[in-house]
Amino acid sequence: MRAVLAAVLVLASGCAQAEVLRRDPIKVGILHPLSGVLSGPERPAHDGALLAIEELNAAGGLRGREIRPVVLDAASEPVAQAARLLAGERVSVVFGGHASPVRRQLTPLFEKHRGLLVHPAAYEGLESSPNVVHVGATPNQLVQPAIRWLKQHLGRNVYLVGSDDLASRAVNAVARDQLTQLGGRVLGEAYLGADASTLPVLVREIMTSRPQALVCSIAGPVVVSFLHELTRFGQTPRRLPTLWLPPADPAAAPPGAYVARSYFQELPGTANLSFVHRFRRRFGPEAAITDAAQAAYAGVHLWSQAVLRAGSAEPSVVSAALRGQSVRAPEGMVWVDEENLHTWRAARVGQVRADAGVDVVWTSEATLRPVPYPVFRPHRAWTDLVSALTRR
C-alpha cells in the first residue's frame, strides 16, 4: 500500500511539475530604438509587436502560457542589447531590428546563438538566413513594381537621390536595373551624408537635368534640409513628381509625393479598420500606424501560430514551423515563403494628402513572392555589391 501511495505521489509530483513548466511564461524580446533620432520611425513597429502580444495574452496566451515581452532600447549598442536578450534573458524570439548596417551585424549573432529574429521593416534585400524572418517587403515586392508604375504614369527620365548608406545604394541599384530594363534613363544619382551644405548645388544639378520624376530613398534628418532646398527652388511634388522608396520614412514625404509600401492605414476593410481602432485606443489617437507597425503585428501572429504548430517555443523548431505559415493581417493575407523565410506581400503606391493621410492610387493584382536577390544580376554580383558597400 505504501509503495502504491509513493508511486501516486511521484506521479502527481511529476504532473504538477509538467503543469508548472507548461505554464512558465514564454519570454520574447522587442528590440527597437526608443530614444534618439531613430525613435520616430522605429516606435510604431515596437507598438505593433506589443499590441499583438497583449492581445494574445488577453485571449489566454499560447495554450495557457503568458508571452512575456522583454523590451530593450536599441538606440545605443544594439548588438550588445541583442546579445543580452539572447544569452542573458534567453528569449525565444526577438521582434525588431534596426537600420540595415546594424541589422546585418545582428544576423551572425543570431546564427551563433541559434536565435530567431523577426524583422518587420521593408528593406533592401540581398540577404537570407534561417535565423531571420523578414516580414517587411523585399525590393522585388516594392521597388520594382513602384518603378514600373512610375515609368507608366510619371515618365521615363528619373533622378535618384538617397542616403549615403548600404540600404539606399542597394535600393537604387535595383531601381536603376529595373528602369533600364524598361527603357528608362537615370539622369543622375546622388547620395547625402549629414552635411547639408552641398544641397543647393545638388538641387541645381537636379533642375538642370530636367527629370520627369525624382526617386527618393533618403533616411534620417538630412531629408528635412533636402526638402527645404527643393521647395526654395520651387521644386514641389506638383512640379517635380517624387516617389519615396525604402528606407525613406513615408512620414517625411510632403503632400503630393508618392510613397511605395505594402500597407497604409487608410486601407478599407473591417480587419484594418478594427486594427487601426485598437492600435489608437492602446497608443493614442495620434499614434503612427506604419507599414512596419502592421508587419510587426503580423509577425507576432505568424510566430505564435508556428509555436502552436511546433508544440515548442524553441527557436530552431519554430523557424522550421514558420515556413508556409500564413495569417490574415490588416492588409490581407500574408504568408512566409517556405524557401527563404521572407513573406509574400502586396505592393501599393499611395499619394500623400495635405492632411498627411494617403490616397492609395495603385495596388498589385496579387501578393508577390519575395525574391531577396533580384534577377537582374547573378547572386554573386549582389553579394559582391554588399561587400563593397559594407567596406565603405
N, C-alpha and C positions, 0 to 999 in steps of 0.2 A: 504493500500500500504506500509506504514511504517512497519507494522507487517511482511508482506511478505519479505521486504528488510532485516529486522532484522534476520528473520529466515534463509535467504540465507547467510547472513554474518556469522551467528553462524555455519551453515553447512560448509561453506568454511573454517572457522577457524578450525573446528574440523578435516576436511580433511587435512588441512595444518599441524596440529599437528600430525596426524597419519602418514603423509608422513615424517615429521621430525623424529618421533620415528622409523619408518621403516628404515630410512637411518642412524640412530645412529650406530656408529661402534660397532662391537662385540669384546669385549676385551677378549684376551686369554693370558694365562701365558706360558712362556717357562722357565723351571727350571732345570738347569744342572750346575755342577761345571765347571766354565770357567777359573779358575785360580788354581794354585797348582798342586799337583801330579795327581789328577784325571781328569784334564782338557784334557789331551791327548785322553784317551779312550771315554770321555763324549762329547767332542766338535762335533764329527760327527753327533750325534743324535740331538744336537741343530741345526746344519746346515740343516739336513734333514727336520726338522719341519719348519724351517724358509723358506726354499726353497718352500715347499708346500704352505705355507701361501702367499708368494709373488706371486706365480703363480696363485693362486685362486683370489687374488686381481687384478692381471693384466687382468684376464678374467671377471672382473666385480664384484668380491666379492660374497657374498651369497644373491642373489636377490637384488643386489644393495647396500648391506651393506658391508662396509670395515671390514676386520678382522684385528684388531689392536693388535699386539703382545706386551706384557709387559715382557721383558727379565730380569731375576734376576740371579745373580751368587750364586749357592748353595755350593760354596767351604767352606763357614763357616755358621753356624747356618741355615741349610737347612729347619728345621721345622719352625723356625721363618719366613724365607723367604716365605715358602708356606702359612703360616698364613697371611702374608701381602698380598699375591695375592688373597686369598680367602675373607678375611674380609676387607682389605683396598682397594685393586684395584677392588674387586668384579668381578673377571674374570669368564667367563662362563665355562672354562675348563683350565686345566694345562697339558701341554705336557712335560713330563720329568720324573724325579725320581732321584734315587741315588743308592748307594750300598745298599745291602739288609737290614742291620740293620737299616739304616735311613729310607728307603722306608717303612719298617714295622712300623716305628713311624708315617709316613705320613698318612697311611691308616686310623687310628682312627680320625685323624684331618679332613680328607676329609669326613668321615662319620658324624662327628659332625657338620660340616658346610654344609653338603649336597652338597658337591662339586663333581667334576669329574676329575680324574687323568687318563691320557692316558700314559702308561708306555711302552717304546719301546724295552727294553733290554731282551735278553734271561736270564732266571733266574731259581732259584731252585724250583719254585712251592711252594706247601704246604700252599697256601693261596687263598682266593677268597672273593671278596667284590663287592657289587652292585655299589660302587663308584669308582672302579678301573678297567680300561680296560687294559689288558695285551696283547700288540701286539707282544712282544717277546715270543719265544718258551718256553714251559714247558719241564721238563725232559723226559716225555714220547715221546716228539717230537724231542729231540736231544740226550740226554744222553743214553736212552735205545736203539734207533736204532744204535747209534755210537758204543756202547759196543757190540751189535750183530755183527756189521761189523768187529770190532776188533777181536772178537773171531774167526770169519771165516777166516780172512786174516792175522792176526798177531800172534795169539796164545791164549792159554787159561790161562797162568800164568801171572799175572799182579801185578804191584806195583802201589799204589795210593799215589799221593803227592798233597797236597792242601794248601791253606792259613788257618790259624787258625781263621776261622770265620764261621758264620752260613751258608752262601751260599755254601762255598766249602765243608763243612762237610755234608750238606744235599745232595748236588750233588753226593758226593762219597758214601753216603748211598744208593742212587738209583743205582749207578754204581755197588756197591757190590751186591745188591739184584739181579740185572739183570744178572751179571756174574755168581753168584751162581746158579741161575735158569738154566743157560745154561751149567752147569757142569764145569765152570771155577774155578780158585782159585785166591784169593787175597793173595799174598805172604807177603805183608806188607803195612803199611799205616802210613803216616807222615804228620804233619801239621806245617807250618812255620810261625813264627812271624817276627818281624822286625829284630831280632838278627840273623846275618848271620854266627856267629862263630861256630855253630854246623853243618854247611853244609858239611864240609869234612867227618865227621862221618856218616852223612846220606847217602852221595854218596857211601861210602864204604859199608854201610849196603845194599843199593840197589844192588850193584855189587855182593855182597856175596849171595844174594837171587836168583840171576840169572833169572830175569823175562824175558818173551818174549816180553813184552811191558810195557811202563810206561804211566800212565794216569795222566795228569797234569791239575789241576784246581787252580793254584796259581795266585792270583791277586796282583798287587802292585809292588813296586820297588824291593822287595826281589827276584823276578823271575830272574832278571839280574844276581844276585850273584849265584843263583842256577844253571843257565845255564853255567856260568863261571866254576863252580866246576865240572859239568858234562863233559864239554869239557876238562878241565885239566886232568881228569881221562880217557879221550878217549871215553867217552860215548856220542857220537854224535847220531843224529837220524838214521844214517846209520847203526850203531852198535846196538843201543837200540831204536827201533821204539817207537815213542811218540805220544800220542793222546791228544790234547788240548780240554778241555771242559769248558763251562762257569763255574765260572766267569773269567777264564783266558783270557787275552787280546790276540786275534789272532795276532795282530801286533807284539807281542814279540816272537812269535813262530819262531824258527830257520829254515833254509832251510832243507827240508826233513821231517819235522814234519807234522803230520796230524791234521787237525782242523775240528771240527764239528760245523756247522752253518746252518741256513736256506737259507742264501743269501751270495753270493760272487760277487764282482763287475765284475768278469770275465765271468759271465753267458752270454750265447748267447741270441739272440733275439732282435728285433728292439726296444721293450719297454725299455729294460735295457740299450741298447747302447745309446738311447736318454737320459735316466735318467743320466747316467754317464757323457755324454757330457754337459748337462745342469748344473749338480752339479759342474763340474770343471770349467765351464765358470763363474759360480757365485762365487765359493770359491777358485779358483786357481787350476793349473794343478797338484799340489802335494797334494791336499785335500784327506783325507782318506774317503773312501766310505765303511762303515762297515755295518754289518748286522743291527745294531741299527740305523744307518743313514737311511737305506731303510725302516725299520719298523716305524721310526718316521715319515717319509714322507707318508707312507701308513696310519698311524694312523690319521694324519690330514685329509686326504681324507675320511676315514671312518667316522670321526666326522662330517665333513662338509656335507656329504650325510645324516647323521642322523638328522642334524639341518634342512635340507631342507625337509626331510620326516616328521619331527615332526612339522614343521612350527614355531619352537621356539628354542632359544639357552639356555633355562632353563636347568640346569644340570640334574635334575631328569627326565625330559621329554626326553632329548637327550639320557640318559642312557638306557631308555626303547627302544628308536628308534634304538639304536646301535645293539641290539640283532638281529642276522641274516643278518646284513649289510655286503656287500661284495664290493671289489674293485679289479681291475686288476692292481696289483702292478708290479714293475720291475721284481720281482722274479716269478710272475704268480698270479693266483687267491688267494686272502686272504679273509677270512670272519670271522665274530665274532660269536662264539658259543652262541646259544640262552640261554643256561643254566648258563654258568659260566663266560661270558664276557672275555674269552681268545680267541685267534684267531687260526683258522686252518692254519697250515703251513707245508711245505715240510721239510724233513731232508736231509742234504747233508754232505759229507765228502770231504775235499779238502786237497791237499798236497802242502806245501809251496815250491816255486821255489827259485832258487838262487837270482833272481831279486826281491824277496819279493812278487811276484804275486802268484796266487793259481791255481792249476790244479784240477778241480772237478773230483774226482775218483768214486764217488757213489752218487746217488740221489734216494730217496724213490719213489716207484711206484706211490704214490698218496699223496695228502695233508693229514695230520694226525690230527685227532680230539684231542684237548687239554684235558688232564686229570691232573688237578693240584695236585691231591693226587694219586700217583701210586698205582696200585692194589696189590703190593707185601705185603703191611701191611694194617691193618684196619685204618680208618680215625683217630681214637683216638690215635693210636700209632704214627702217623705222627705229630699230634698236640702236643703230649707229647714230642716228639723229639725237635720240635721247641721251646717249653717252656724251656726245659733243656738247649738247646744251647743259648737261649736268656739270661738265668741266668748266663752263664759262665763269 
